[in-house]
Amino acid sequence: LSLFIMTNKEPSPKYKVGDRIKERRTSKLTINSVRYKGVNRYSKPRKGVIQNYKIKRNSKGARHFYYEILWDEINSTCVRPQNRIILENENDL
């Protein structure tokens, strides 16, 4: 008999404290606008610096990383999940 040992690799944070990041591009659909007529338009992404991160667990016990970000233009912090941000110098598709 061969035994397969499954190892649970603990996830690690993708970004570090002090990294320059920006929000991923999100589309904003304007429906009741005469000017845009229901087309997707993209807002300018906010940019900032990661101040801290915390780990939250869901009901199944999976770990998810949330980052406290100090935004450049509003000088206040806000918490964003890891999947909503990218490094500032990366291209967003």
Summary of the structure (lengths in Angstrom):
residues: 93
radius of gyration: 18.3
end to end distance: 47.3
largest distance: 69.8
contacts: 176
relative contact order: 0.27
helix: 3%
strand: 41%
